[in-house]
Amino acid sequence: MDILLKVLLVIFSIGLIAVVLLQKGKSAGLSGAISGGAEHLFGKTKARGMELVLERVTVGLAVGFFVLSIVVAVVLD
């Protein structure tokens, strides 16, 4: 059980790193970081195609990674 959980955790972490690196940057520089949030919330353009798939996969992998991290910490303690 220990080995299975650790292997799953490594797979989720590598997958999360790969998916994040595949995504494009939303904006560049400090001014883009400040105005980028407003554009994301109030912008009329929606993510479509590959961007939407990568965003959803990122959320799924992140949730799985956090849950597995907590499970590994509790079970292996």
C-alpha positions as YAML, in Angstrom:
chain: A
units: angstrom
residues:
- id: 1
  name: MET
  ca: [0.00, 0.00, 0.00]
- id: 2
  name: ASP
  ca: [2.84, 2.38, 0.84]
- id: 3
  name: ILE
  ca: [4.58, 1.82, -2.47]
- id: 4
  name: LEU
  ca: [1.35, 2.20, -4.47]
- id: 5
  name: LEU
  ca: [0.55, 5.54, -2.84]
- id: 6
  name: LYS
  ca: [4.08, 6.83, -3.36]
- id: 7
  name: VAL
  ca: [4.11, 5.77, -7.01]
- id: 8
  name: LEU
  ca: [0.73, 7.47, -7.57]
- id: 9
  name: LEU
  ca: [2.04, 10.62, -5.89]
- id: 10
  name: VAL
  ca: [5.09, 10.68, -8.16]
- id: 11
  name: ILE
  ca: [2.91, 10.13, -11.25]
- id: 12
  name: PHE
  ca: [0.56, 12.96, -10.23]
- id: 13
  name: SER
  ca: [3.46, 15.31, -9.52]
- id: 14
  name: ILE
  ca: [5.20, 14.63, -12.84]
- id: 15
  name: GLY
  ca: [1.89, 14.97, -14.68]
- id: 16
  name: LEU
  ca: [1.13, 18.26, -12.93]
- id: 17
  name: ILE
  ca: [4.56, 19.65, -13.81]
- id: 18
  name: ALA
  ca: [4.18, 18.59, -17.45]
- id: 19
  name: VAL
  ca: [0.69, 20.07, -17.83]
- id: 20
  name: VAL
  ca: [1.69, 23.38, -16.25]
- id: 21
  name: LEU
  ca: [4.70, 23.64, -18.56]
- id: 22
  name: LEU
  ca: [2.50, 22.99, -21.61]
- id: 23
  name: GLN
  ca: [0.28, 25.98, -20.86]
- id: 24
  name: LYS
  ca: [0.86, 29.39, -22.37]
- id: 25
  name: GLY
  ca: [1.53, 32.40, -20.19]
- id: 26
  name: LYS
  ca: [-1.61, 34.50, -19.71]
- id: 27
  name: SER
  ca: [0.27, 37.80, -19.67]
- id: 28
  name: ALA
  ca: [3.78, 39.14, -19.50]
- id: 29
  name: GLY
  ca: [5.40, 41.29, -16.87]
- id: 30
  name: LEU
  ca: [4.10, 42.97, -13.74]
- id: 31
  name: SER
  ca: [1.50, 45.08, -15.54]
- id: 32
  name: GLY
  ca: [0.08, 41.94, -17.07]
- id: 33
  name: ALA
  ca: [-0.11, 40.30, -13.66]
- id: 34
  name: ILE
  ca: [-2.11, 43.20, -12.26]
- id: 35
  name: SER
  ca: [-4.52, 43.59, -15.17]
- id: 36
  name: GLY
  ca: [-4.59, 39.89, -16.04]
- id: 37
  name: GLY
  ca: [-6.88, 39.02, -13.13]
- id: 38
  name: ALA
  ca: [-9.50, 41.54, -14.20]
- id: 39
  name: GLU
  ca: [-9.39, 40.29, -17.77]
- id: 40
  name: HIS
  ca: [-9.78, 36.74, -16.56]
- id: 41
  name: LEU
  ca: [-12.81, 37.57, -14.43]
- id: 42
  name: PHE
  ca: [-14.53, 40.11, -16.65]
- id: 43
  name: GLY
  ca: [-13.11, 39.30, -20.08]
- id: 44
  name: LYS
  ca: [-15.38, 38.24, -22.87]
- id: 45
  name: THR
  ca: [-12.98, 35.71, -24.31]
- id: 46
  name: LYS
  ca: [-13.40, 32.21, -23.00]
- id: 47
  name: ALA
  ca: [-10.81, 29.47, -23.08]
- id: 48
  name: ARG
  ca: [-11.49, 27.07, -25.92]
- id: 49
  name: GLY
  ca: [-9.95, 23.94, -27.28]
- id: 50
  name: MET
  ca: [-6.63, 22.85, -25.93]
- id: 51
  name: GLU
  ca: [-6.42, 25.68, -23.37]
- id: 52
  name: LEU
  ca: [-9.65, 24.55, -21.74]
- id: 53
  name: VAL
  ca: [-8.55, 20.91, -21.69]
- id: 54
  name: LEU
  ca: [-5.18, 21.82, -20.15]
- id: 55
  name: GLU
  ca: [-6.88, 24.01, -17.54]
- id: 56
  name: ARG
  ca: [-9.25, 21.24, -16.49]
- id: 57
  name: VAL
  ca: [-6.49, 18.62, -16.43]
- id: 58
  name: THR
  ca: [-4.38, 20.95, -14.29]
- id: 59
  name: VAL
  ca: [-7.18, 21.36, -11.76]
- id: 60
  name: GLY
  ca: [-7.78, 17.61, -11.65]
- id: 61
  name: LEU
  ca: [-4.12, 16.77, -11.21]
- id: 62
  name: ALA
  ca: [-3.68, 19.46, -8.55]
- id: 63
  name: VAL
  ca: [-6.63, 18.17, -6.53]
- id: 64
  name: GLY
  ca: [-5.36, 14.61, -6.86]
- id: 65
  name: PHE
  ca: [-1.87, 15.65, -5.84]
- id: 66
  name: PHE
  ca: [-3.07, 17.44, -2.70]
- id: 67
  name: VAL
  ca: [-5.38, 14.61, -1.69]
- id: 68
  name: LEU
  ca: [-2.67, 12.00, -2.24]
- id: 69
  name: SER
  ca: [-0.16, 14.12, -0.31]
- id: 70
  name: ILE
  ca: [-2.48, 14.27, 2.68]
- id: 71
  name: VAL
  ca: [-3.27, 10.55, 2.44]
- id: 72
  name: VAL
  ca: [0.42, 9.63, 2.25]
- id: 73
  name: ALA
  ca: [1.21, 11.87, 5.22]
- id: 74
  name: VAL
  ca: [-1.59, 10.34, 7.31]
- id: 75
  name: VAL
  ca: [-1.13, 6.70, 6.29]
- id: 76
  name: LEU
  ca: [2.64, 6.64, 6.51]
- id: 77
  name: ASP
  ca: [2.78, 8.48, 9.81]
...
